[in-house]
């Protein structure tokens, strides 16, 4: 359940902070632009912060 919350939160982050992302593209990863380094770092930090036991 935690993973689902994290996933939806990261999609939310990508929606507003990502370069050119949209939620409708989550089903086809090929349509996704590569994530910006900021998003990757922030995702890693947030997953460590909120779910340290899952890493």
PDB file as gemmi writes it, atoms N, CA and C in Angstrom:
CRYST1    1.000    1.000    1.000  90.00  90.00  90.00 P 1                      
ATOM      1  N   UNK A   1       0.832  -1.203   0.000  1.00  0.00           N  
ATOM      2  CA  UNK A   1       0.000   0.000   0.000  1.00  0.00           C  
ATOM      3  C   UNK A   1       0.872   1.260   0.000  1.00  0.00           C  
ATOM      4  N   UNK A   2       1.969   1.188   0.751  1.00  0.00           N  
ATOM      5  CA  UNK A   2       2.879   2.344   0.771  1.00  0.00           C  
ATOM      6  C   UNK A   2       3.417   2.643  -0.621  1.00  0.00           C  
ATOM      7  N   UNK A   3       3.731   1.573  -1.341  1.00  0.00           N  
ATOM      8  CA  UNK A   3       4.292   1.754  -2.681  1.00  0.00           C  
ATOM      9  C   UNK A   3       3.305   2.463  -3.589  1.00  0.00           C  
ATOM     10  N   UNK A   4       2.032   2.126  -3.441  1.00  0.00           N  
ATOM     11  CA  UNK A   4       1.000   2.767  -4.254  1.00  0.00           C  
ATOM     12  C   UNK A   4       0.923   4.259  -3.948  1.00  0.00           C  
ATOM     13  N   UNK A   5       0.990   4.604  -2.665  1.00  0.00           N  
ATOM     14  CA  UNK A   5       0.963   6.020  -2.285  1.00  0.00           C  
ATOM     15  C   UNK A   5       2.178   6.750  -2.850  1.00  0.00           C  
ATOM     16  N   UNK A   6       3.333   6.116  -2.753  1.00  0.00           N  
ATOM     17  CA  UNK A   6       4.554   6.732  -3.270  1.00  0.00           C  
ATOM     18  C   UNK A   6       4.461   6.934  -4.772  1.00  0.00           C  
ATOM     19  N   UNK A   7       3.932   5.917  -5.460  1.00  0.00           N  
ATOM     20  CA  UNK A   7       3.812   5.993  -6.908  1.00  0.00           C  
ATOM     21  C   UNK A   7       2.898   7.136  -7.330  1.00  0.00           C  
ATOM     22  N   UNK A   8       1.761   7.251  -6.668  1.00  0.00           N  
ATOM     23  CA  UNK A   8       0.826   8.322  -7.030  1.00  0.00           C  
ATOM     24  C   UNK A   8       1.431   9.689  -6.715  1.00  0.00           C  
ATOM     25  N   UNK A   9       2.213   9.755  -5.635  1.00  0.00           N  
ATOM     26  CA  UNK A   9       2.854  11.019  -5.287  1.00  0.00           C  
ATOM     27  C   UNK A   9       3.912  11.401  -6.321  1.00  0.00           C  
ATOM     28  N   UNK A  10       4.656  10.403  -6.790  1.00  0.00           N  
ATOM     29  CA  UNK A  10       5.675  10.689  -7.800  1.00  0.00           C  
ATOM     30  C   UNK A  10       5.047  11.088  -9.123  1.00  0.00           C  
ATOM     31  N   UNK A  11       3.911  10.470  -9.465  1.00  0.00           N  
ATOM     32  CA  UNK A  11       3.196  10.878 -10.674  1.00  0.00           C  
ATOM     33  C   UNK A  11       2.731  12.322 -10.522  1.00  0.00           C  
ATOM     34  N   UNK A  12       2.263  12.663  -9.327  1.00  0.00           N  
ATOM     35  CA  UNK A  12       1.853  14.036  -9.037  1.00  0.00           C  
ATOM     36  C   UNK A  12       3.030  14.992  -9.211  1.00  0.00           C  
ATOM     37  N   UNK A  13       4.191  14.610  -8.686  1.00  0.00           N  
ATOM     38  CA  UNK A  13       5.387  15.447  -8.834  1.00  0.00           C  
ATOM     39  C   UNK A  13       5.760  15.615 -10.303  1.00  0.00           C  
ATOM     40  N   UNK A  14       5.750  14.504 -11.036  1.00  0.00           N  
ATOM     41  CA  UNK A  14       6.098  14.571 -12.457  1.00  0.00           C  
ATOM     42  C   UNK A  14       5.136  15.463 -13.214  1.00  0.00           C  
ATOM     43  N   UNK A  15       3.871  15.421 -12.830  1.00  0.00           N  
ATOM     44  CA  UNK A  15       2.838  16.203 -13.507  1.00  0.00           C  
ATOM     45  C   UNK A  15       3.160  17.693 -13.431  1.00  0.00           C  
ATOM     46  N   UNK A  16       3.630  18.141 -12.255  1.00  0.00           N  
ATOM     47  CA  UNK A  16       3.823  19.579 -12.064  1.00  0.00           C  
ATOM     48  C   UNK A  16       5.271  20.025 -12.196  1.00  0.00           C  
ATOM     49  N   UNK A  17       6.217  19.110 -12.002  1.00  0.00           N  
ATOM     50  CA  UNK A  17       7.622  19.500 -12.055  1.00  0.00           C  
ATOM     51  C   UNK A  17       8.362  18.920 -13.248  1.00  0.00           C  
ATOM     52  N   UNK A  18       7.786  17.883 -13.859  1.00  0.00           N  
ATOM     53  CA  UNK A  18       8.450  17.235 -14.986  1.00  0.00           C  
ATOM     54  C   UNK A  18       8.469  18.130 -16.209  1.00  0.00           C  
ATOM     55  N   UNK A  19       9.350  17.841 -17.160  1.00  0.00           N  
ATOM     56  CA  UNK A  19       9.493  18.690 -18.345  1.00  0.00           C  
ATOM     57  C   UNK A  19       8.256  18.694 -19.230  1.00  0.00           C  
ATOM     58  N   UNK A  20       7.772  17.502 -19.567  1.00  0.00           N  
ATOM     59  CA  UNK A  20       6.689  17.459 -20.545  1.00  0.00           C  
ATOM     60  C   UNK A  20       5.818  16.229 -20.301  1.00  0.00           C  
ATOM     61  N   UNK A  21       5.535  15.956 -19.036  1.00  0.00           N  
ATOM     62  CA  UNK A  21       4.859  14.709 -18.697  1.00  0.00           C  
ATOM     63  C   UNK A  21       3.366  14.926 -18.562  1.00  0.00           C  
ATOM     64  N   UNK A  22       2.640  13.854 -18.701  1.00  0.00           N  
ATOM     65  CA  UNK A  22       1.199  13.889 -18.491  1.00  0.00           C  
ATOM     66  C   UNK A  22       0.766  12.534 -17.960  1.00  0.00           C  
ATOM     67  N   UNK A  23      -0.252  12.533 -17.116  1.00  0.00           N  
ATOM     68  CA  UNK A  23      -0.663  11.292 -16.467  1.00  0.00           C  
ATOM     69  C   UNK A  23      -1.125  10.260 -17.497  1.00  0.00           C  
ATOM     70  N   UNK A  24      -1.673  10.718 -18.603  1.00  0.00           N  
ATOM     71  CA  UNK A  24      -2.184   9.767 -19.598  1.00  0.00           C  
ATOM     72  C   UNK A  24      -1.066   8.963 -20.253  1.00  0.00           C  
ATOM     73  N   UNK A  25       0.187   9.390 -20.096  1.00  0.00           N  
ATOM     74  CA  UNK A  25       1.307   8.668 -20.687  1.00  0.00           C  
ATOM     75  C   UNK A  25       1.899   7.614 -19.757  1.00  0.00           C  
ATOM     76  N   UNK A  26       1.372   7.486 -18.550  1.00  0.00           N  
ATOM     77  CA  UNK A  26       1.979   6.545 -17.614  1.00  0.00           C  
ATOM     78  C   UNK A  26       1.815   5.108 -18.071  1.00  0.00           C  
ATOM     79  N   UNK A  27       0.806   4.829 -18.900  1.00  0.00           N  
ATOM     80  CA  UNK A  27       0.586   3.457 -19.342  1.00  0.00           C  
ATOM     81  C   UNK A  27       1.579   3.064 -20.426  1.00  0.00           C  
ATOM     82  N   UNK A  28       2.040   4.017 -21.205  1.00  0.00           N  
ATOM     83  CA  UNK A  28       3.040   3.728 -22.228  1.00  0.00           C  
ATOM     84  C   UNK A  28       4.314   4.477 -21.871  1.00  0.00           C  
ATOM     85  N   UNK A  29       5.238   3.761 -21.273  1.00  0.00           N  
ATOM     86  CA  UNK A  29       6.460   4.403 -20.798  1.00  0.00           C  
ATOM     87  C   UNK A  29       7.302   4.940 -21.954  1.00  0.00           C  
ATOM     88  N   UNK A  30       7.096   4.409 -23.136  1.00  0.00           N  
ATOM     89  CA  UNK A  30       7.888   4.866 -24.281  1.00  0.00           C  
ATOM     90  C   UNK A  30       7.547   6.310 -24.644  1.00  0.00           C  
ATOM     91  N   UNK A  31       6.321   6.718 -24.342  1.00  0.00           N  
ATOM     92  CA  UNK A  31       5.916   8.081 -24.665  1.00  0.00           C  
ATOM     93  C   UNK A  31       6.456   9.082 -23.645  1.00  0.00           C  
ATOM     94  N   UNK A  32       6.954   8.563 -22.526  1.00  0.00           N  
ATOM     95  CA  UNK A  32       7.480   9.437 -21.479  1.00  0.00           C  
ATOM     96  C   UNK A  32       8.810  10.039 -21.899  1.00  0.00           C  
ATOM     97  N   UNK A  33       9.012  11.322 -21.717  1.00  0.00           N  
ATOM     98  CA  UNK A  33      10.356  11.874 -21.881  1.00  0.00           C  
ATOM     99  C   UNK A  33      11.228  11.410 -20.721  1.00  0.00           C  
ATOM    100  N   UNK A  34      12.532  11.389 -20.885  1.00  0.00           N  
ATOM    101  CA  UNK A  34      13.385  10.992 -19.765  1.00  0.00           C  
ATOM    102  C   UNK A  34      13.214  11.960 -18.601  1.00  0.00           C  
ATOM    103  N   UNK A  35      13.137  11.451 -17.375  1.00  0.00           N  
ATOM    104  CA  UNK A  35      12.936  12.337 -16.234  1.00  0.00           C  
ATOM    105  C   UNK A  35      14.138  13.253 -16.030  1.00  0.00           C  
ATOM    106  N   UNK A  36      13.863  14.457 -15.601  1.00  0.00           N  
ATOM    107  CA  UNK A  36      14.953  15.389 -15.341  1.00  0.00           C  
ATOM    108  C   UNK A  36      15.718  14.931 -14.099  1.00  0.00           C  
ATOM    109  N   UNK A  37      16.995  15.293 -13.983  1.00  0.00           N  
ATOM    110  CA  UNK A  37      17.787  14.879 -12.814  1.00  0.00           C  
ATOM    111  C   UNK A  37      17.155  15.328 -11.502  1.00  0.00           C  
ATOM    112  N   UNK A  38      16.527  16.494 -11.504  1.00  0.00           N  
ATOM    113  CA  UNK A  38      15.893  16.994 -10.291  1.00  0.00           C  
ATOM    114  C   UNK A  38      14.813  16.041  -9.815  1.00  0.00           C  
ATOM    115  N   UNK A  39      13.988  15.573 -10.738  1.00  0.00           N  
ATOM    116  CA  UNK A  39      12.914  14.657 -10.382  1.00  0.00           C  
ATOM    117  C   UNK A  39      13.491  13.353  -9.840  1.00  0.00           C  
ATOM    118  N   UNK A  40      14.541  12.853 -10.474  1.00  0.00           N  
ATOM    119  CA  UNK A  40      15.139  11.597 -10.043  1.00  0.00           C  
ATOM    120  C   UNK A  40      15.700  11.719  -8.639  1.00  0.00           C  
ATOM    121  N   UNK A  41      16.429  12.793  -8.382  1.00  0.00           N  
ATOM    122  CA  UNK A  41      17.010  13.012  -7.059  1.00  0.00           C  
ATOM    123  C   UNK A  41      15.914  13.194  -6.024  1.00  0.00           C  
ATOM    124  N   UNK A  42      14.900  13.975  -6.381  1.00  0.00           N  
ATOM    125  CA  UNK A  42      13.815  14.231  -5.450  1.00  0.00           C  
ATOM    126  C   UNK A  42      13.036  12.953  -5.154  1.00  0.00           C  
ATOM    127  N   UNK A  43      12.824  12.130  -6.170  1.00  0.00           N  
ATOM    128  CA  UNK A  43      12.117  10.874  -5.976  1.00  0.00           C  
ATOM    129  C   UNK A  43      12.896   9.960  -5.043  1.00  0.00           C  
ATOM    130  N   UNK A  44      14.198   9.865  -5.283  1.00  0.00           N  
ATOM    131  CA  UNK A  44      15.033   9.016  -4.439  1.00  0.00           C  
ATOM    132  C   UNK A  44      15.037   9.526  -3.003  1.00  0.00           C  
ATOM    133  N   UNK A  45      15.147  10.834  -2.843  1.00  0.00           N  
ATOM    134  CA  UNK A  45      15.157  11.409  -1.501  1.00  0.00           C  
ATOM    135  C   UNK A  45      13.832  11.185  -0.791  1.00  0.00           C  
ATOM    136  N   UNK A  46      12.723  11.417  -1.512  1.00  0.00           N  
ATOM    137  CA  UNK A  46      11.410  11.250  -0.897  1.00  0.00           C  
ATOM    138  C   UNK A  46      11.147   9.797  -0.532  1.00  0.00           C  
ATOM    139  N   UNK A  47      11.548   8.870  -1.395  1.00  0.00           N  
ATOM    140  CA  UNK A  47      11.325   7.464  -1.081  1.00  0.00           C  
ATOM    141  C   UNK A  47      12.173   7.045   0.121  1.00  0.00           C  
ATOM    142  N   UNK A  48      13.384   7.609   0.242  1.00  0.00           N  
ATOM    143  CA  UNK A  48      14.211   7.324   1.418  1.00  0.00           C  
ATOM    144  C   UNK A  48      13.599   7.955   2.664  1.00  0.00           C  
ATOM    145  N   UNK A  49      13.065   9.155   2.505  1.00  0.00           N  
ATOM    146  CA  UNK A  49      12.532   9.893   3.642  1.00  0.00           C  
ATOM    147  C   UNK A  49      11.284   9.227   4.212  1.00  0.00           C  
ATOM    148  N   UNK A  50      10.364   8.841   3.318  1.00  0.00           N  
ATOM    149  CA  UNK A  50       9.078   8.328   3.782  1.00  0.00           C  
ATOM    150  C   UNK A  50       9.056   6.814   3.945  1.00  0.00           C  
ATOM    151  N   UNK A  51       9.846   6.103   3.141  1.00  0.00           N  
ATOM    152  CA  UNK A  51       9.809   4.641   3.194  1.00  0.00           C  
ATOM    153  C   UNK A  51      11.219   4.064   3.282  1.00  0.00           C  
ATOM    154  N   UNK A  52      11.940   4.355   4.373  1.00  0.00           N  
ATOM    155  CA  UNK A  52      13.317   3.852   4.466  1.00  0.00           C  
ATOM    156  C   UNK A  52      13.377   2.327   4.521  1.00  0.00           C  
ATOM    157  N   UNK A  53      12.315   1.691   5.033  1.00  0.00           N  
ATOM    158  CA  UNK A  53      12.344   0.234   5.178  1.00  0.00           C  
ATOM    159  C   UNK A  53      12.199  -0.480   3.844  1.00  0.00           C  
ATOM    160  N   UNK A  54      11.705   0.216   2.821  1.00  0.00           N  
ATOM    161  CA  UNK A  54      11.456  -0.442   1.539  1.00  0.00           C  
ATOM    162  C   UNK A  54      12.650  -0.361   0.599  1.00  0.00           C  
ATOM    163  N   UNK A  55      13.701   0.341   0.996  1.00  0.00           N  
ATOM    164  CA  UNK A  55      14.859   0.473   0.108  1.00  0.00           C  
ATOM    165  C   UNK A  55      15.953  -0.509   0.517  1.00  0.00           C  
TER     166      UNK A  55                                                      
END                                                                             
